[in-house]
Amino acid sequence: MYPTNRKKTFSVVPGLNMGLFAPDDLEKLLQIINKYEVPATKITSAQRLALLGMEPEEMANLQLELKQHIRDIPVNGVTYVQSCPGPEWCKFGIRDSLSLGEKLEQISMDTPFKAKVKVGVAGCRMCCTEPYVRDLGVFASKKGWTLIFGGNGGNNARIGDVVAEGLNDDEVLVLAKRCLTVYQEEANPHSRSARFMERFGIDAFKEKVL
């Protein structure tokens, strides 16, 4: 049985490298979680760690203690990057999704994004990390990476638009930054990329970024 708690307080731990845990890191996190008697923990769909049901003051203290065990994330960066294990750990993997995902995590803009920006990176065409329904999606094939923009998996779902195919890692990073820059410049306040692309259109978008 999992412990239950009706309190609404929760926190999501960022900076955990797309769901990968070294055994030593996991042991340190577990020691801190046990020290604060966290009522419940959960691995989220975004491959992050959620700590549930704590008092606000205790949560603040826990976050301070966790900070030394997680890496810094850009202030004006993406909300999260969801990545598959890639060819080192999956027999279907074609390209190094973890390495590319880590680089995409480091993208930072001059100002905060207009809304959440979620990224999905898949090392093969099976797309287990759902790149077609992420704001920025990338998946691998034998001819290179395909970059998708403007997807959304919420209650107003949208399949993203294919922007370019056959890209190498460096080309993905350059094009991703261009896509996010145009979104930043042209999107309405608080507008997710899916709604922006519906208004702006893929043809006009490609003219801007390609």
C-alpha positions in Angstrom: 0.0 0.0 0.0 1.2 3.5 -0.8 0.8 6.2 1.9 -1.9 8.6 1.1 -2.2 12.3 2.1 -5.0 14.7 1.2 -2.6 17.7 1.3 -2.2 19.4 -2.1 1.5 20.4 -1.5 3.9 18.9 -4.0 7.2 19.6 -5.7 8.8 18.4 -8.8 12.6 17.9 -8.7 14.2 19.4 -11.9 17.8 18.8 -13.1 17.6 15.0 -13.0 19.0 14.4 -16.5 15.9 13.1 -18.3 15.0 10.4 -15.7 18.5 8.8 -15.5 19.8 8.1 -12.0 23.2 6.9 -11.1 23.0 4.5 -8.1 24.9 6.8 -5.9 22.7 9.8 -6.8 19.5 7.7 -6.2 20.9 6.6 -2.8 21.5 10.2 -1.8 18.1 11.3 -2.9 16.5 8.5 -1.0 18.3 9.4 2.2 17.0 13.0 2.0 13.5 11.8 1.2 13.5 9.4 4.2 15.0 12.2 6.4 12.0 14.4 5.7 9.5 11.5 5.8 8.0 12.4 2.5 4.5 10.9 2.4 4.7 9.8 -1.3 7.0 10.0 -4.3 6.2 9.5 -8.0 8.2 9.4 -11.3 6.2 11.7 -13.5 5.3 11.3 -17.2 8.1 13.9 -17.8 10.7 11.6 -16.2 11.0 13.8 -13.2 10.6 13.1 -9.5 7.6 14.4 -7.7 7.5 14.7 -3.9 4.0 14.7 -2.6 2.0 15.8 0.5 4.6 17.8 2.5 4.1 20.9 4.6 5.3 24.0 2.7 8.1 24.9 5.2 9.5 21.3 5.2 9.3 21.3 1.4 11.4 24.4 1.2 14.0 22.9 3.5 14.1 19.7 1.5 14.5 21.6 -1.8 17.5 23.4 -0.4 19.1 20.2 0.7 18.4 18.6 -2.7 19.9 21.5 -4.6 23.5 20.3 -4.1 22.7 16.9 -5.7 21.0 18.1 -8.9 22.4 20.1 -11.8 21.5 23.6 -12.5 19.0 24.3 -15.2 18.9 27.5 -17.4 16.7 30.3 -16.0 15.0 30.9 -19.3 15.1 27.4 -20.6 12.6 24.7 -21.6 10.2 23.3 -19.0 11.6 19.8 -19.4 13.2 17.4 -21.9 11.8 13.8 -22.1 14.2 11.4 -23.8 14.3 7.7 -24.5 17.4 5.6 -23.4 18.9 5.7 -26.9 21.0 3.1 -28.7 23.3 2.3 -25.7 20.3 0.9 -23.8 17.6 0.1 -26.4 17.9 -2.3 -29.3 15.7 0.0 -31.4 17.8 3.1 -30.9 19.5 4.6 -33.9 20.9 7.9 -32.6 22.1 9.2 -29.3 18.9 10.7 -27.9 20.3 11.2 -24.4 23.2 13.3 -25.6 21.0 15.4 -27.9 18.4 15.8 -25.1 21.0 17.0 -22.7 22.1 19.7 -25.2 18.5 20.8 -25.8 18.1 21.1 -22.1 20.7 23.8 -22.0 19.0 26.1 -24.5 18.3 29.4 -22.8 16.6 32.5 -24.1 17.1 36.2 -23.3 13.7 36.3 -21.7 11.3 33.7 -20.3 9.2 31.8 -22.8 5.6 32.9 -23.4 4.4 29.6 -21.9 5.6 26.1 -21.1 8.0 24.6 -23.7 8.2 20.8 -23.5 10.6 18.7 -25.5 10.5 15.1 -26.6 13.5 13.3 -28.1 13.2 9.8 -29.5 16.1 7.7 -30.8 14.0 5.9 -33.4 10.9 6.2 -35.4 8.8 4.5 -32.7 8.7 7.8 -30.9 8.1 6.4 -27.4 8.8 9.9 -25.9 5.9 11.4 -28.0 7.8 14.0 -30.0 4.7 14.7 -32.2 2.8 16.0 -29.2 5.5 18.1 -27.7 6.2 21.8 -28.3 9.5 20.8 -29.8 9.9 17.2 -30.9 12.9 15.3 -32.4 13.1 11.7 -33.6 15.8 9.7 -35.3 15.7 7.7 -38.6 18.6 6.3 -40.7 18.9 9.5 -42.6 19.1 11.8 -39.5 16.9 13.6 -37.1 13.4 14.9 -37.9 12.4 18.1 -36.1 8.8 18.8 -35.2 7.2 21.9 -33.7 3.9 22.9 -32.2 2.6 19.7 -30.8 0.4 19.4 -27.7 -0.9 16.5 -25.7 -3.4 18.3 -23.5 -7.2 18.4 -23.7 -6.9 20.4 -27.0 -4.4 18.0 -28.5 -2.4 18.8 -31.7 0.0 16.9 -33.8 3.1 19.0 -34.4 4.3 20.1 -37.8 7.4 18.6 -39.4 9.9 21.4 -39.9 12.9 19.6 -41.3 14.3 16.1 -41.8 17.7 14.5 -42.2 19.4 16.7 -39.6 22.6 16.0 -37.7 23.0 17.0 -34.0 24.4 20.4 -34.6 21.7 21.2 -37.2 19.0 20.2 -34.7 20.4 22.6 -32.1 20.6 25.5 -34.5 17.1 24.9 -35.9 15.6 24.3 -32.5 16.9 27.7 -31.3 15.6 29.4 -34.4 12.1 27.8 -33.9 12.0 28.9 -30.3 13.2 32.4 -31.2 10.4 32.8 -33.7 7.9 31.5 -31.2 9.2 33.9 -28.6 9.0 36.9 -31.0 5.6 36.1 -32.6 3.5 34.2 -30.1 0.8 35.9 -28.0 1.4 36.1 -24.3 0.7 32.8 -22.5 0.2 31.0 -25.8 1.5 27.5 -26.1 3.3 26.6 -29.4 0.3 24.5 -30.6 -2.0 27.5 -30.6 0.7 29.7 -32.0 1.3 27.3 -35.0 -2.5 27.1 -35.6 -2.5 30.9 -36.0 0.9 31.4 -37.7 0.9 28.5 -40.1 3.7 26.0 -41.0 4.5 27.7 -44.3 5.1 31.1 -42.8 7.0 29.4 -40.0 9.3 27.6 -42.3 10.1 30.8 -44.2 11.3 32.3 -40.9 13.4 29.4 -39.7 14.8 27.6 -42.8 
